[in-house]
Amino acid sequence: MMKVVLLAGGFGTRISEESHLRPKPMVEIGGKPILWHIMKEYSYYGYNDFIICAGYKQHVIKEWFANYYLHNSDITFDFVADNKMEIHNNVAEPWKVTIIDTGLNTMTGGRIKRIQPYVGNDTFMLTYGDGVSDVNIKKLAEFHRQSGKIATITAVNVGQRFGVLEIDKNGMINKFREKADDDGGVINAGYMVLEPAIFDYIEGDTTVFEKKPIETIAAEGQLKAYMHKGFWKCMDTQRDKQQLENLIAQGQAPWIVWEK
C-alpha cells in the first residue's frame, strides 16, 4: 500500500487561539487532534503507513505519538517486581508513523522534498493536516492509476454564498438569480496522489508546492482533478473548529467513516 504524507509543519496563524500552544494539526476536535481524524480516514481504506512533515512545535506531534500506545492500552505498573510495566491489551491502530522535522520556515514544496528519502521511487498520497473529507480514497487511488499522470488532486466546489448578478459593461443588471450548486470556485482540497517524478519539480526549501511545481505539471498536461461532491472542510479558524465539533456532537460528521 502507498505511504501517506501529511503536511503538518505550518504556523497556523489564522487559528492562533489554539496554535500558539500546538501545531494546527494537533488542535483537537471531538477529543482527538484533527490529524488523527485524517489518519483514521486513510486507515479505514487500508493505508496505515504515514510520514508526517513536521516543523512548528514538532515536539508536540512526536510526544503525542510516543504516548499514544500507552494512552490507549490497559496497563499494570508493578513497583515491587523490578518496576515492570505489563500491557494487558492494546486498542491502538496498526499504524507506522514516521515524523520528520522538515524545518521551521520551510515552504510546502520544501517539506515534500525533504521526505523524498522516506518515499523512494513509489507512488504516494499527500494531504494537508487541517482538512477532513469523506472522499473515497480507494476510488481516488484507482482514478489516479488509470490517469497515468504525475499528480491527481481532489477538487471540491466551495459553493456560492449569495445570489448572482449579471452586469453589462454599462453597469446595467441584466439578470439576477439565486445561487446554484455549480456556482463558486473549484479549489484544491488536498487528498492528492503523486508519482515520485514530482520531486523533480521541487527546487528546495523555499518552493511553494502549489505554485511553480503544480503550475508546471498542469502546463505539461500531467495534472488531473478528482472531483469530489461530498463533504470537505478545512479548519482554518476557531469558527471552522466549532462547526466540526458541532457535527461530531450531533453524530453527523461525514468524515468519520470508520464508525459507520
N, C-alpha and C positions, 0 to 999 in steps of 0.2 A: 504493500500500500504506500501511497505517496506520503511524504512528510508534509506537515502543515506549519508554515511560517507565520508567526503572529507579530505584527508591529506594535511594540509596547514601550517605546522609548521617549515619546514626546513629553512636553511640559504640561499639557492640558490646561492652558491658561484661561480658557473660557469657562472652566468649572473650578476656578481657583479656590472656592469654598472647601472643596474636597482635596484638590490636587496639591495643595501646599503641604499635605501630610503624606501623600502616597501618589504613585503614578495613576493617571486616569483609568487605565485598565484594571486597577486594583480597587477602584471605587465599587462599593457593594450595592447590589440590587437583590432584594429577596434574601439577604443574609450571606450572599456569596459575591465575590468580585465578578464584574461583567466579563472579564477574561475567562473565568471558569465557565460561565454560561456558553461562551463561544466554543470553548473546548468540548463541552458536553454535546453541542450540536454536531461537531465533527465526529466525536466518538460514537454517536448514535449510528452514523453511517460507516463505522468501522475504521476511522482514521484516528490512531492513538499515539502517533509519533510526532511530537511538537518541538519546534525550535522557536524560542521567544527572543525577539530582538529587544533587549532591554537598554536603558540609558538613564534617564532621570530617575533618581531614587531606586536604582535597580536592586539594591539590597532588600527592599521591601518584597519584591517578587521572589527573590531567592529564599528569603526566610519563610515566606508563606508556604512555598512548596516543600521546603525542608521539614516543616512541621505538619504537612498535610496528612501524611500516612499516620502520624502519631495522633492527630486530632480526629481521625476517622476510624479508630480502632478501639476495642476494649483491651485494657492493659492492666497488668498487675506489676507494681513495683515492690520487690522483696528486699527490704533493707537489712534483713537478717542473713539471708543466703547470698553473700557476696554482692549485694546491691544489684541483683539481677532484674531485668525487665522482661516480662513474658507477655507476648501479644496473643490474645485469645482468638480474635477474629479480625479480619480486615475487610472493610467495606469501601476502600478507596478504588478508584478507577484503574484499569490496566494501562496506564499511561507511561510513556517515556518522555520526559520533559528536559530539553536542553536549553539552558538560559545563557545567552551570550551578551556580554557588555559591549554594545555597539557604539558607545561614546555618548557624551552628554549633548553635544550640539550637532551631531551628525544628522543629515537630511535623510528622508525616507529611502532614496536610492542608495545612499551610502550604507545604510543599515542592512539593506538587502545584499549588497555587495560583500559585506563583512561576513555573512553567514554562508557564502559560497562553499567553503571547505566542508561544511556540515551537510550540504545538499548534494554536492558532487555533480555527476552528469545525469541526474534523474529529474523527471518532471516533478514539480512540487506545487503545493497550494499556498496561497498567501491571502491574508486578510488583515484588516485593522482591528486593534484590540479594544475598540469602543463602540462597535455596532453589532446588533443582533438581527437575525433574519430566520425565516422558515424556508429558505431556499433548499431545494432537494439537491444535496451535494453529490449524490450518486449520479443524477441526471446531468448536473453541471460537468462532472468529470468526463462523462461519456460524450457530451456535446463538444468538449474541448478535443477529445481524442479524434472524433470524426472530422473536426475542422482542419486539422493538420497545421494549425497556425502556431506562432510562438507564444501568444498570450490570449487568454479569454478573461473578460471582466464581466462580473454580474452587474447589470444595469437595471435601475428602477426609475419609475416616473414619480417624481416627488409631488406631482399634482399642482393644482392652481387653487389658491385660497379664495379668490374673488371673481366676480363676473368680468367678462371680457368686452372691451370697446374696440371697434374697428374704426379708425380715424384716417381721413384722407389728408393730403398734403396741405389743404387749406384749413385744417382744424375741424372740419365737419365730421360729426359722428354719423357714420352710415349704418352702423348696426351695433346693437347691444345684445348680448346673450349671457346666460348663466354659465358658470364653469362646467366643463365636460371632463370625463375621465382621462382623455388623452391630452388635455391641456397641461402646461407646465413643462419643466425641463427633465430630460433623462440624465441621470447622474451615475457616477462610478460608486457602487455600493460595496466595493471590496469583493470578497469571495472570488478570488482570481485563481486561475490555473496557468502555470508558466512553465515553459521549456527552459532548460539550462542555458540556451542561447541568449536569454535575456540579460545575462551577466555581461555580455559583450557590449551592451548598450549603456552600461553604467560606468561612469568615469572614476568616481571616487566619493569621498565623504560629503562633498558639497552638492552632489547631484540630487535634485528633487525628482523622484521616480515618476511622478505624474506629469512632469514637463517634458524635457528632451527625450528620455527613453521611450515613453509612451507615444509622444508625438511622432517620433521617428518610425517606430514599428507600425503605427497607424498609416503613415505615409507610404510605407512599403507593402501595405496590404496584409500585414501579419497580426492584426488585432481583431478579435471577434467579440461581440456583445452577446451575453446570455441574458435575455430579457426575463426578469422576474416580476410577476404581477401580484405576488403575495406580500407578506409583511417584511418590512425593513425599518429599523430605527437606529439612529446614531445618538449616543449620549454625549452631546456637546455641552449642555448647560444643566443647571440644577432643575429646571423645568422638565427637560428631557428625562432626567433621572426619576423625577416624581411620576411622570407618565408611565415609565417602565415599572416602577414599584406598584402603581395602581393596577396595572394589568396582571401582575403576579398575585396581588392580594385578592383580586376578583376571580382568579383561576382562569384568566383569559389571555395568557401570554402565548402567542402563536409559536414562538421560537422554542418553547420547552417541549420539544417533540419526544424527548426521552421518557416523559411521564404519560404519554398518550397510548 
